[in-house]
Amino acid sequence: MKSTPQKTKSTACAILVALCISAVLTGCATASRESADLRQLYQPPVLRLQAGLQLVTQDGLYLPQVNEVWHSDARFRELEHRYTDALAALAARTP
């Protein structure tokens, strides 16, 4: 079976269209780093609560009796790692 110029052009066009569609779909599937960062909610590393200042929480009202400092999960883990590293360094220095 011999291919005609028209059939060759049609095949080339079909391949080109498939590649263009593939490129568009692949390009849409990837998310840029900026857009991913924008979706994240801001969470302060440290939250300081003033005594006597009533706060509304998801579980109801909260009234701190004394000034309080709350650490985010990331901040707590950072402090925990620093503490563990300091203990390891101290243990290494002790004979």
Buried (B, 14 or more C-beta within 10 A) or exposed (E): EEEEEEEEEEEEEEEEEEEEEEEEEEEEEEEEEEEEEEEEEEEEEEEEBEEEEEEEEEEEEEEBEEEEEEBEEEBEEEEEEEEEEEEEEEEEEEE
